C-alpha cells in the first residue's frame, strides 16, 4: 500500500516562483558550514578578539552575519567545564534542553518550538555536517572541538533536513602543521574522574597532518535512595577520534574525521507525582490514587530498585560511529566540493516505570496450573519490578555535491544536490525482573493488577520464562533534494541573499510485532498445556505484512537583506520557512490516521548587531514572529474507536518574541556577559485535544477551565473536545536568561589567576497541552576558580552550586496512560558536582 501526500508548497506561489527563478542556495554565509563541512583551522576567536564563523571557504566575523548565532569556542568549552548540551543551553538565550540526567534523551527546543512528538526533531544536531540522527547520540563527548555553533531559526534549506527551527553544530578541530597536544584530568565528588588527551602530528610537513584524541569520563551518580542507599545517574563514557588533513595540491584538498563513542549509563533517575485532583477511582494498594495531577510537579520520595536480573534489561547504553569526508577542488572561478557523511548508532534504554523499590504486585502460580487461566490458584502475591524501554539501531548516510563561486565575485552563486538514506530498527519492550520467581512457577494478574494487566493473562513462554511485551518496527527514509542560491550587493553596504531547496522524502514503515503484552494462547484461543506460542498482533497499516510508504515533497527557503552602516554596526531582516516531514501510526485503525502530514513554520526576523566604546561592548538583538501549521503532537485520536495515543496534526500555533545578548569588557581583566530570551508560543483558534474533555470534567472547575469543553464535528459525528486556543505550547519556557562574569588577573609574565560564575534562569514549563501540570522555574549557578602558569592550568569547579533539584522534564507514564489513574513522572537533573581539573598543553 502506498499513500501519497502530494507536493506541499510552504512559501507561497510568488515566493516559490522567485526561488525557482533565482536558482538559489548560497544564502546566509554564517551557516553554510552546516552541510558544507568547511575547514575549521581558523580559531573561533580571531587574534583581534572577533568571534568568527567559517562559510564559503572563508572566515567571517559573527557580527557580519545576518542571522542569530551563538558560538562557544573550544577554549571556552574546556575552561568553563562545559560537558553536554544542557551546559551549552545555560549559556544560550532562547535554547532549552529537556531530557534525562543520563544525557541520552536530550530534546532541544528554540524560540518556543517544542520537540515533543515522535517525528523529526525541532532542532537538528550535526557534527561537522554529519547529522546525529538519534536523540540518544546528541550528547557526544566533546573531546576535541574547535567550537559549537547554535543557529536559531529554520535552516532546512541549508542543512537539507531536520533543521526545522534551528541547528546545533559541533565543529571538530582541524589538524594543523605543528606538533602539539593537550592532556586533561579531573576528579570530583560522587566518583567523578575524567581523562582526555589530544595529539596533533604533522606527518608530512604542510601536506599530511593527523589529529588523535581520546577520553574516558566516569561518574557514580548523585541521586540516592535514603532507605537502601542505592544510587542512580551513573555513567561511563569512552570516546576516541581520528581526523586528518591532506593537501594534495594547491587546488585539491581532503579532510575527514571518524568519531567513536561507547557509553554505558545507569537507569535515569526519575520520580513520580501522586495524583492530587479529581475523584478517587481505586482503593487497592499500591494504586490508591485520584484521577489526575494538577499544579506544580511535586515529587514523591526518590526510590531505587536493585539492578534488574532479567535478560537484556539494562540502563541507557549507546555506541556511536560518526564521520565525514570532504574533498574540495579549486576550479578557479569557484570550488567544487563533495561531502560524504555517515552515522551508525546502537542504543538501549530501559527505565523503572513506576519508581517504587518494591515494584508492582502480581500473583504467583504454578506452571502446571496455567491451563486454568484466571482460575489458576494464586500461591501468594509477589512484587516485581516493571521496566519499560527500547533498543534500536540507526544508520544514516548522506552525500552532497555542490559548486560555489569565489567569495570575491560580485554575484556569488551556489548549486548542488543532496541525498540521504536513513534506516531505524527499533524494539519497544516491557520487561519484568523475573529473578524472584521460583523455579516451576510463573505469574498472572490478580485483583490488584487487573487495571494494568488482564486477570486471565498468564505470563509464560515455551522455556518457562516470563514473556516480555515487545513491538518491533523498521522505518526507512530516502531524501533527494536540489538546492541553489545567490548573494549580491545591489548598492554599497547592502547585501541580499536568497536560498532555496526542493526536497523529496520517501518514508517507509515495516511493522514487526513480536507479541502483545504478556499473552500466550494457541490459534484456537485456548491456553495449551504445551507448545505455548505468542499471540500475533495485526498492524492496521500492513495486515498482509507488506511495508507501507508515503512521499513528502516540499520547498524550503530563506531570503535576507542586511545593511552595514560601518564595520561595527549592522541591521538585517530575514524570512525563512521550515518543514518537518510526516510519518506513520502503526497502531492506527482508521485509514485517514495511518499517516500524519508534515508540520511547517514560516519565521520572520529582524535584528541588529553593534559594537560600542572602542569595541568593549558587543550587543546583538533580534525579534521574531513564527507561524506554525499542522502541528504534530502525540495524543488521542479524532475517532472514538481508536485506543491509545497516536501522532496527528492537531492544528496551528504562533510564537513571537525576542533575544538579546551582550558581552562587555569594562577593564582588561574583567568580562561580563549576559542574555535574555522571550518566546510567547500559544495554540491558535481551532486546535483541540480530543481526549481530555472527560478528564477536565472530572478534575473540576477549580483546576480545569470548564468553558474549554466544547462540541465540534469529527469523522464519527460530533465529539466533545478540549479547546486549546490561547494555551501555552508544552515543554518550553517563556523566559530564559543567562548572566556571567569572568576575571583573568595576571600575576607575572607567565602566571595568571582566573575565576568565573554563571547564572541561568528558565521560567516554568507545562508538561501537557492542557496547561494543568507545570514544573520550574529553574535557577542554577556554576562557578570556578584557578591558576594558570606556563603550560599548566588548574581549576576548582562547582556545577549547580545551590544543588537545585528542578526536574529536567515531566510527562505521563506511557504504559498507564489509558487507565483511569495517571502517573506524572519526571526525569531528574544532575545534582551538585564539584572537583578539580588539571590541564597540560604543549
Secondary structure, DSSP 4 states (H G I P E B T S, - for coil): -EEEEEEE--S-HHHHHHHHHH-B----GGGTHHHH-----S-SB-TTS-BEEEETTEEEEGGG-SS-EEEEEHHHHHHTT--SHHHHHHTSTTEEEE--TTSTT-EEEETTB---SSSS-SEEEEETTEE--SGGGSS---SSEEEEEEEES--HHHHSSS-SSEEEEEEEPPP-SS-EEEEEEEEETTTEEEEEEEEEEEEETTTEEEEEEEEEEEE--SEE-TTT--EE--EEEEEEEEEEEEE-SSSEEEEEEEEEEEEEEPPPPEEEE---BS-----STT----SB--EE--------PPPP-STT--SEEEEEEEEEEEEEEE-SSEEEEEEEEEEEEEEEEEEESS--TT-EEEEEEEGGGGGGGGGSPP-EEEEE-EEEEEEEEEEEEEEEEEEEE-TTSSEEEEEEEEEEEEEEEEEEEEEE-GGGSPTTEEEE--TTTTTTS-TT-B---TTSSPPPEEEEEEEEEEEEEEEEEEEE-SSTTEEEEEEEEEEEEEEEEEEEEEE-TT-B--TTS---SS---BPP---SS-TTS--EEEEEEEEEEEEEEEEEEETTEEEEEEEEEEEE--EE-TT--SGGGSEE--EEEEEEEEEEEEEETTTTEEEEEEEEEEEEES-EEEE--SSTT--S-EEEE--EEEEEEEEEEEEEEEETTEEEEEEEEEEEEEEPTT-EESSSHHHHHHH-TTTS-GGGEEEEEETTEEEEEEE-TTPBPTT--SEEEEEEEEEEEESSSSEEEEEEEEEEEE--EESSTT--EEE--EEEEEEEEEEEETTEEEEEEEESTT-----SEEEE-GGGTTSSS--EEEE-----EEEEEEEEE-
